[in-house]
């Protein structure tokens, strides 16, 4: 991949991941969260597994490797995908996109207690404080008419919990997975685990009062298009584009895709789903992005090309 192709991939990945929240919001209008995540992950698992096989990459069948893939699949895929999807049953897609960007802060906190080279500094503390204020501003939108709108608050908390899962999952990937597995193999294994787990949960959910499974031929055309796109483009294709892109432009510049995702999510939600964008939403988004900037931007690194790996979150 050339440098020009890498920067094209950078913008495409940012747009693709930002659009995920719009497609999720469309999907949950008819099907349950577990069914949506199941369809998304099974498509991605098949695609990534096929790519790994064509490249001659092998899945390690030892206990440690299987255990790591199961943990990664559950913590970094099942939990966050399901929580974000359930959260969007009660909140707008743009709000979800902004709240999910708080994963950068959780990753920072978890990494501080895990890696010697990832200690929290005063600059990072300042970024955390600014970002936390932004989250509080967003969550204040649940207070209306002198009371808390519990459904909206629960949806927001679910997306924040998903961000926490991404924080643990990203650190676990760096500590364990990335040292022994190719990214495509790890992603394929995680998606396979997620497809199996969410498939079981999808079948059990109706027995516990959850939404029944909707057959593909019964889905509305826009819902079917949304869930297929989530699996094929927003998960499978985006993963394939992300890692080669990072190898070319480096981790510091690759991580800046974080800034594109919430902006795209907000814009698409407002344009295509007629979602309201008020002052508190914009202020909260600006504060969160500013916090991420304070934490992550290292101006010296932006001009240095260093092959590295950055965890994908979508």
Phi, psi and omega in degrees: 000126178283169180295321178296317177296324180296319180288329173296316177298322179304309181289324178295316179297317178301317179292317181298310181294325178294328180283346182304321185291326176294314181295323177298315182299322177293317183297317184286357174292338182232324184248159182285160181303316182294323178293320179297314180294323179299311180298316181299313185283328180291323176295314181294321181297316179297314181295312181292322177296320179294319179296316179300319180294316180295330179275359180076020179273137184251144174276127178282131186259011179285161186301317183297317180294316179296318179299315181297319180292323178295314179298314180297319180296321182282310186285321187260356181229299184301304183301304183294319179300313182293319181293316178296317181296315177295320179301324182283000171285345183229354177231163181289155181294323179296318177297318179299319180298319180290314181297324182293336179293347176292353176304329179300324181288318179294322177299319179300315182293314181295318181296328179302322182269003184244319186242138179292332183266012181235035181291148179284129178253174179297326177297318180291323177299317178299318178296320178297318181295314180298316179296320180296320176300319178299318177297318179297321178297318179296316183289339177293344178292347177281350180268108181224143176053040176076012180212165181270130174278098191297324181295317179294318180297318179297320178297318178294318179297326179296318180292322177294321177297324176297320178297322177298319177299318177298326178298312178293317182296319180295318179293320180296323179297315180294320186286324189242304190290309190297339181282340188233351185227148171292144181306320181294321179294315179297317180294318179296317179295319179294319180292324177296315176301314181297320180296319180295312183295312182289332175297317177295315181296325179298321181283330181280327187309315180298330179290338180256018178091006179279181184286139180289156179291135179256126180294147182305321182287350177263352181285146173296150185301322181289327178290315179298318178298318183296313184288325177293318178297320178302317181284314188281316185262304188288341179246298183297301184295319181298321178296318181295327180280327190293308187295315175299325179297317180296323180297332182271312186265349177095163185291319184299310180287327177296324181292343180290354173299338177304329182284335184281321188304305182294326179296316179295316180301316179296314184296313182294321178298319181289320185285312188262336182247005178056038179280141182286137175239106181255181184297319182293324178295316180292318180296316179298318179296317180297318180294318179295315180294323177295319178297318177298321180296315179299321182288317194257330187291122174236102191298331177293325181287335184294341181250014180239129181268109183231115176300131181198176181239132177239140182285134178274137178225121180211000000 
